[in-house]
Amino acid sequence: MKYPKQLIILIISLVLLGSCKEPKLKETQLAAYQCPMKCEGEKTYDHPGICPICKMKLRLQPGTEKELATNSKISENSIFNLSSKWNTQNNESIELKELQGKTLVIVMVYTTCKAACPRLVADMRNIAKEIPENYTDKIQYVFVSIDPLNDTPKRLKEFAKENYMDDDNYTFLQGSPEGVREFANVLSVKYKEISPLDFSHSNIISVFNAQGELMHQQEGLGVNNKETVTKILESVSTN
């Protein structure tokens, strides 16, 4: 059976147009965060946060559109290239890249410290006080323990509560001795165990942008934090 030439051209055109269309993303790809315990089944969220049931941190799901877009922004200078595993104060196992998407304000301390660390904690608190409320959910304050043997997730949880830092904007991390050393080298933080439960260490607060690139470091105790706050706000504005 012969078809009119015009009909054949029309059919070919429709086929070509159809093949040029982008495949529609599945609905589950658009919502990127999910409770690791799946307390709400397969329910997902399009923003980071905590599970309303078990209070664990929502995790970025592998293969989601947001994860793929975010990973493409990681440079070779990003701390998100580090593959070390960490335990949070909520006893979750994470990698640093799971903190991606927010400006990070990071300090290395240990909970039994009686001298420098309380001052560093106070400096972090004073920095947080200078941040406008509408920027708060775009910043994560991260405390990395240099004493992973004693600073267990349980102890870090207690420390967070003792210092009124137990809300979603604060993350406390316990790593392996190797992971802690690697991370300290990245931050140029020097530390040394003097005796059990006692360390000498650098007093540095570091600011990283949402892609994990170092933007600024504040060194010392009780120093003027104006420049640090300015760098944090600059980072948040470009997220």
C-alpha positions in Angstrom: 0.0 0.0 0.0 1.5 3.4 -1.0 1.2 6.4 1.3 1.1 10.0 0.1 4.5 11.7 0.3 3.2 14.4 2.6 2.0 11.8 5.1 5.4 10.1 5.2 7.1 13.5 5.8 4.7 14.2 8.6 5.3 10.9 10.3 9.1 11.3 10.2 8.8 14.8 11.6 6.8 13.6 14.5 9.2 10.8 15.3 12.2 13.2 15.2 10.4 15.7 17.5 9.6 13.0 20.0 13.2 11.7 20.1 14.5 15.2 20.9 12.4 15.7 24.0 14.2 15.2 27.3 13.0 12.2 29.2 10.8 13.2 32.1 12.5 12.8 35.5 10.8 10.5 37.9 9.1 12.3 40.8 11.4 10.6 43.3 14.4 12.2 41.7 13.2 15.7 42.4 12.9 15.2 46.2 16.5 14.6 47.4 16.4 14.1 51.2 15.1 11.1 53.1 15.3 9.6 56.6 18.0 6.9 56.7 15.7 4.8 58.9 12.8 5.4 56.5 10.5 6.2 59.4 8.0 7.6 56.9 8.5 4.9 54.2 9.6 6.3 50.9 8.7 9.9 51.8 11.4 12.4 50.7 12.0 16.1 51.2 13.5 18.8 48.8 15.6 20.4 51.6 17.9 19.2 54.4 16.6 18.8 57.9 15.8 16.1 60.5 13.3 13.3 60.5 10.2 14.4 62.5 9.9 10.9 64.0 13.4 9.6 64.9 15.1 13.1 64.8 18.0 11.7 62.6 19.5 13.9 60.0 17.8 13.5 56.5 20.3 12.2 54.0 20.8 13.3 50.4 19.8 10.4 48.2 22.2 8.9 45.7 21.3 9.6 42.1 18.9 12.4 42.8 18.9 15.5 40.5 20.1 17.7 43.4 23.0 15.4 44.3 24.1 15.2 40.7 23.9 19.0 40.3 25.8 19.6 43.5 28.5 17.1 43.0 29.4 18.7 39.7 30.4 21.9 41.6 33.0 20.2 43.7 36.5 21.4 42.9 39.8 19.6 43.6 40.3 22.0 46.6 37.1 21.0 48.3 37.0 19.1 51.6 34.2 17.1 50.2 36.7 15.1 48.3 37.8 13.5 51.6 36.4 10.0 51.9 36.8 9.7 55.7 33.8 8.5 57.7 32.5 10.4 60.8 30.0 9.8 63.6 27.8 12.7 64.6 26.5 13.5 68.1 23.3 11.7 67.0 25.4 8.5 66.3 24.9 8.8 62.6 27.7 7.8 60.2 28.4 10.4 57.5 30.9 11.7 55.1 31.9 15.4 54.9 30.2 15.7 51.5 26.8 15.3 53.3 27.3 18.7 54.8 27.5 20.2 51.3 25.1 23.0 50.3 25.7 25.2 53.4 28.4 27.6 54.5 30.5 25.7 57.1 32.1 27.3 60.2 34.5 24.6 61.5 36.6 24.4 64.7 38.6 21.5 66.1 38.3 21.0 69.9 38.0 18.3 72.5 35.4 18.1 75.3 37.7 17.6 78.3 39.7 20.7 77.5 39.6 23.3 80.3 41.5 26.1 78.8 41.4 27.0 75.1 38.4 25.0 73.9 35.8 26.7 76.1 37.0 30.0 74.6 36.8 28.6 71.1 33.2 27.4 71.8 32.4 30.9 73.1 34.0 32.4 69.9 31.7 30.2 67.8 28.7 31.3 69.8 29.6 34.9 69.4 30.0 34.5 65.7 26.5 32.8 65.5 25.0 35.8 67.4 26.3 38.2 64.7 24.5 36.3 61.9 21.1 37.7 60.8 18.2 35.3 61.5 17.3 35.0 57.9 20.8 33.5 57.2 20.7 31.0 60.0 19.4 28.0 58.0 22.2 28.4 55.4 25.0 28.0 57.9 26.3 24.9 59.7 28.6 25.2 62.7 30.8 22.1 62.9 32.9 20.9 65.9 35.5 18.2 65.1 37.0 16.4 68.0 40.7 15.9 68.2 40.2 13.2 70.8 38.1 10.5 69.0 38.9 7.9 71.6 37.1 9.7 74.4 34.7 12.0 72.5 32.1 9.4 71.6 28.8 10.4 70.0 27.2 10.1 73.5 29.8 12.5 75.0 29.5 14.9 72.0 25.7 14.9 72.5 26.1 15.8 76.2 28.7 18.5 75.3 26.3 20.0 72.7 23.5 20.2 75.3 25.9 21.6 78.0 26.8 24.4 75.6 23.2 25.1 74.3 24.3 23.9 70.8 21.9 21.0 70.3 19.8 22.4 67.5 20.0 21.6 63.8 22.6 24.2 63.0 25.3 22.5 65.1 27.1 19.3 64.1 29.7 17.5 66.3 31.9 14.9 64.7 34.0 12.0 66.0 36.3 10.4 63.4 39.0 7.8 63.2 42.5 8.9 64.4 43.6 8.8 60.8 40.6 10.8 59.6 41.2 13.4 62.3 44.8 13.8 61.4 44.0 14.2 57.7 41.4 16.8 58.4 43.6 18.7 60.7 46.3 18.8 58.0 43.7 20.3 55.6 42.9 23.0 58.1 46.6 23.5 59.1 45.6 22.7 62.7 48.4 21.3 64.8 47.6 19.2 67.9 49.5 16.9 70.2 48.5 14.6 73.1 50.3 15.8 76.2 48.7 13.3 78.5 45.5 11.3 78.6 42.6 13.7 78.2 45.0 16.6 77.5 46.1 18.1 74.2 48.0 21.1 72.9 46.4 22.4 69.7 46.0 25.4 67.3 43.1 27.7 67.9 41.7 28.2 64.4 38.1 28.7 63.2 37.7 28.0 59.5 35.0 29.2 57.1 34.2 27.0 54.0 31.7 27.9 51.2 28.9 25.6 50.2 31.2 23.7 47.8 33.7 22.9 50.7 36.4 25.4 49.6 38.3 27.3 52.3 37.4 31.0 52.4 38.8 32.3 55.6 40.5 31.4 58.9 40.3 33.2 62.3 43.3 32.4 64.5 43.5 33.1 68.2 41.2 33.3 71.2 38.7 36.1 71.8 39.8 37.9 68.7 37.6 40.4 66.8 35.3 38.3 64.6 34.2 41.1 62.3 36.1 39.8 59.2 35.0 36.2 59.9 31.3 37.2 60.0 31.7 39.2 56.8 33.2 36.2 55.0 30.4 34.0 56.3 27.7 36.4 55.0 29.6 36.8 51.6 29.6 33.0 51.3 25.9 32.7 52.1 25.1 35.4 49.6 26.7 33.5 46.8 25.3 30.0 47.6 
